[in-house]
Amino acid sequence: MGPVRLEAITWERLGDLLAERLLDLKPDDGSPWPRIAFDGAPAARPGDLAHRVSEALRIRGRASLVVGTEGFLRPASLRFEYGHQDADAYYDGWFDTGALWREVFGRLEPGGDGRVLPDLWDPATDRATRSPYIQLPPGGLLLLHGPLLLHRWFPFDLTVHVRLSPAALHRRTPEGERWSLPAFERYEAEADPSAAADVLVRADDPRHPAWNG
C-alpha cells in the first residue's frame, strides 16, 4: 500500500463526521437498510467506534443497530478442532459466516423483513444466546464490527478499517491472544484492508486517532 494522507482527529469528531456521511448513504442494490463495516483487530476496538457512530446517528434521528461478530462465533468444538491456538483456524473458521448471511445480511436484502438477530452464540457459555430479533426500520443502518471483515464478500455499503501498525497490534494484544497475530499478518497480505476500506482510521495511539476523511 502506498502512503495515505491522514489527518488528526478526535474520536468524538470522527463519530460525528461518520454519522453525517451515513445520513445520505444509499445502498447500490436498492436495500432500504445501509450496511456498514467497522473492521479491525480486537485490540483496535472497532466496536467502540461503531457504538460512537450509533449514538451520533441517534442524536440525528436515525435508527441503527450495532452487531458484533463475537456474537456469531461457531461452537467451541468447531473453533478449537485444530487446537486452541491455531491462527489459520481463527482466520478461516471461527466466525459463523453462514449465520451472519442468514440472520443479518439476508434479512436486509431488498425485499427482506428487516428483522435482525443481534447475536447467536455466547462464547463464554458456549451456548445459544436465544436473543430476540430486532426490527430495523427502513432507513435504519446496520453497524457490524469485528475482525477480518473485508475478505468475506459481505455486501457492505461503506467500510471503515481501524488500523494498528504491527508493533502497536503486538503491544496492545494481550499476551494470551498473541497466537492470533499471524492471522492478521495474513489478512494484511491477502486483503490489504487499509487500501480496500472506504475510510481508514489509524489508532496506534488510542488517544490521538487519525483518518483519511
C-alpha positions in Angstrom: 0.0 0.0 0.0 1.3 3.4 -0.9 1.4 6.3 1.5 -2.0 7.5 2.6 -2.5 11.1 3.8 -4.1 11.1 7.3 -5.2 13.9 9.4 -5.5 14.0 13.2 -9.0 14.0 14.7 -10.7 13.2 18.0 -12.9 10.1 18.4 -15.9 12.3 19.2 -15.4 14.4 16.0 -14.8 11.2 14.0 -18.1 9.7 15.2 -19.9 12.8 14.3 -18.4 13.1 10.8 -19.0 9.4 10.0 -22.6 9.8 11.2 -23.1 12.8 8.9 -21.7 10.8 6.0 -24.0 7.9 6.7 -27.2 10.0 6.7 -27.1 10.2 2.9 -25.8 6.7 2.2 -28.0 4.8 -0.3 -27.3 1.1 -0.9 -26.5 0.3 -4.6 -28.7 -2.8 -4.5 -31.8 -0.9 -3.5 -31.9 -2.2 0.0 -33.6 0.3 2.4 -31.0 -0.6 5.1 -27.4 0.6 4.7 -24.8 -1.8 5.9 -21.6 -0.5 7.3 -18.4 -2.4 8.4 -16.2 -1.4 11.3 -13.3 -3.7 10.7 -10.3 -4.1 13.0 -8.4 -6.5 15.3 -9.9 -6.8 18.8 -7.1 -4.7 20.1 -8.1 -1.8 17.8 -11.6 -1.8 19.4 -13.7 -1.2 16.2 -16.8 -1.8 18.3 -16.2 1.4 20.3 -16.3 3.4 17.1 -19.4 1.6 15.9 -21.2 2.5 19.2 -20.0 6.1 19.0 -21.4 6.4 15.5 -24.6 4.8 16.5 -25.1 7.4 19.3 -24.3 10.2 16.9 -26.9 8.8 14.5 -29.5 8.6 17.3 -29.0 12.2 18.1 -29.6 13.0 14.5 -32.9 11.0 14.5 -31.7 7.9 12.6 -32.1 4.4 13.8 -29.1 2.0 13.8 -28.2 -1.4 15.1 -24.7 -2.3 16.3 -23.9 -6.0 15.8 -20.6 -7.6 16.8 -19.2 -10.7 15.1 -18.2 -12.1 18.5 -21.9 -12.9 18.9 -21.6 -15.1 15.8 -18.7 -17.4 16.8 -19.0 -21.0 15.9 -19.3 -23.5 18.8 -16.0 -24.3 20.7 -15.9 -27.8 19.3 -15.6 -26.4 15.8 -13.4 -23.3 16.7 -10.9 -25.5 18.5 -10.9 -28.5 16.3 -7.2 -27.9 15.4 -6.3 -26.7 18.9 -6.9 -23.6 20.9 -4.2 -21.5 19.2 -4.4 -22.2 15.5 -4.2 -18.9 13.6 -5.4 -20.4 10.3 -8.5 -21.8 12.0 -9.1 -18.3 13.5 -8.8 -16.7 10.1 -11.0 -19.2 8.2 -13.3 -20.9 10.7 -14.0 -19.1 13.9 -16.9 -17.0 12.7 -20.2 -18.4 11.6 -20.4 -16.5 8.3 -23.4 -18.6 7.2 -25.4 -17.4 10.2 -24.4 -13.8 9.5 -25.7 -14.2 6.0 -28.9 -15.9 7.1 -29.8 -13.9 10.2 -28.3 -10.4 9.4 -27.5 -9.7 5.8 -30.2 -11.8 4.2 -32.8 -10.0 6.2 -31.6 -6.7 5.0 -31.6 -7.5 1.3 -34.2 -5.8 -1.0 -37.5 -7.4 0.0 -36.2 -8.6 3.3 -38.1 -8.1 6.5 -35.5 -6.1 8.4 -35.7 -8.3 11.5 -32.1 -8.9 12.5 -30.7 -11.3 15.1 -28.2 -9.3 17.1 -26.3 -12.4 18.3 -26.5 -16.1 18.1 -23.8 -17.7 20.2 -22.3 -16.8 23.6 -18.6 -17.8 23.6 -18.4 -17.7 27.4 -21.1 -20.3 28.0 -20.7 -22.0 24.6 -24.5 -21.9 24.2 -27.1 -20.2 22.0 -28.0 -16.8 23.3 -31.6 -17.1 22.3 -31.8 -13.3 21.8 -35.0 -11.9 20.2 -34.9 -10.5 16.7 -34.7 -6.7 16.5 -36.8 -4.8 13.9 -34.7 -2.3 12.0 -37.0 0.3 10.3 -36.5 1.3 6.7 -33.5 3.7 6.6 -32.0 2.2 9.7 -28.4 1.3 9.5 -26.6 -1.9 10.3 -23.2 -1.2 12.0 -21.3 -4.5 12.0 -18.0 -4.6 13.8 -15.3 -7.3 14.1 -12.0 -8.6 12.8 -11.2 -9.8 9.3 -14.4 -8.5 7.7 -13.2 -7.3 4.4 -12.3 -10.6 2.8 -15.7 -12.3 3.2 -17.7 -10.7 0.4 -20.3 -9.3 2.7 -22.5 -6.7 0.9 -21.3 -3.6 2.8 -22.3 -0.1 1.5 -19.4 1.6 3.3 -16.4 0.1 5.1 -14.3 1.5 7.9 -10.9 -0.1 8.8 -9.4 0.8 12.2 -5.7 0.1 11.7 -2.9 -0.7 14.1 0.6 -1.0 13.0 2.2 -4.4 13.5 4.1 -3.0 16.5 1.0 -1.4 18.0 -1.0 -4.5 17.4 1.5 -6.7 19.2 1.8 -4.2 22.1 -2.0 -3.9 22.6 -2.9 -7.5 22.1 -3.0 -9.4 25.5 -0.2 -11.9 25.7 -2.6 -14.8 25.8 -4.1 -13.8 22.5 -0.9 -13.1 20.5 -1.1 -16.5 18.9 -3.7 -14.9 16.6 -1.4 -12.3 15.2 -0.3 -14.4 12.2 -3.9 -14.3 11.1 -3.8 -10.5 10.9 -0.5 -10.7 9.0 -2.2 -13.0 6.5 -5.2 -10.6 6.4 -2.9 -7.7 5.6 -1.2 -9.7 2.8 -4.4 -11.1 1.2 -7.0 -8.4 1.8 -4.9 -5.2 2.2 -7.7 -3.7 4.4 -6.1 -0.3 4.7 -6.4 0.2 0.9 -9.7 -1.7 0.5 -11.7 0.2 3.1 -13.6 3.4 2.2 -12.5 5.0 5.4 -9.1 4.3 7.1 -8.6 5.2 10.8 -5.2 4.9 12.4 -5.4 4.1 16.1 -1.8 3.4 17.1 -2.1 5.9 19.9 -5.7 5.4 21.2 -5.8 8.9 22.5 -4.9 10.5 19.1 -6.5 8.8 16.1 -6.0 10.0 12.5 -8.1 9.3 9.4 -8.3 9.8 5.7 -11.6 11.6 5.6 
